[in-house]
């Protein structure tokens, strides 16, 4: 297997900035430090309520970051922005205004026209598309039927229960194997930390991890480049 890719989500650099509605810390500067430390890509989530990342952030990041993964819901204005800027990858996620962070994967049991339209627009713009989904076999089958090249497994259940048992980890293993067997590229993320990432990084079918909060939290204490380098050491040294 090729080495694991690490995309660093820098949303919470913007969260700190927005707490004071000022111009620092700068997400673009944080992205540059992540890339200098060896990150394979940068992830940002442009939410409908613009609670952290703002439109100008994406405008600035697009030419500066070779591999930009834009997380987005099916909001028309954000889809149009994505199609205009054409990031390397767009990961479609569910979104609810009241949630603190994304709490689960897309419900693909009832695939509406809005999602199909979003996928069509992104594909026509030449953007690689991934769907953020729960590690559920029926959901993965539905993702395959939608014709996307990649899925991102929601690791939230594992992140909440990894100290108690291996059930959620085994669920991720089965889902990753099933998705890969269908020809889907397999990514994973949500709630992964320096303490729990290695077992997920050892799943051979997973080729990309998206990690944000834990890295930004560590960066406050030790600096962005050391924080990214430490996570890279874990995910690439997992011995898959």
Buried (B, 14 or more C-beta within 10 A) or exposed (E): EEEBBBBBBBBBBBBBBBEEEEEEBBBBBBBBBBBEBBBBBBBBBBBBEEBBBBEEBBEBBBEEBEBBBBBBBBBEEBBEBBBEBBBBBBBBBBBEEEEEEBEBBBBBEEBEEEBEEBBEBBBEBEBBBBBBBBBBEEBBEBBBEBEBEBBBBBBBBBBEBBEEEEEBBEBBBBBBBBBBEBEBBBBBBBBBBBEBBBBBBBBEBBBBBBBBBBBBEBBEEEEBBBBBBBBBEBBBEBEB
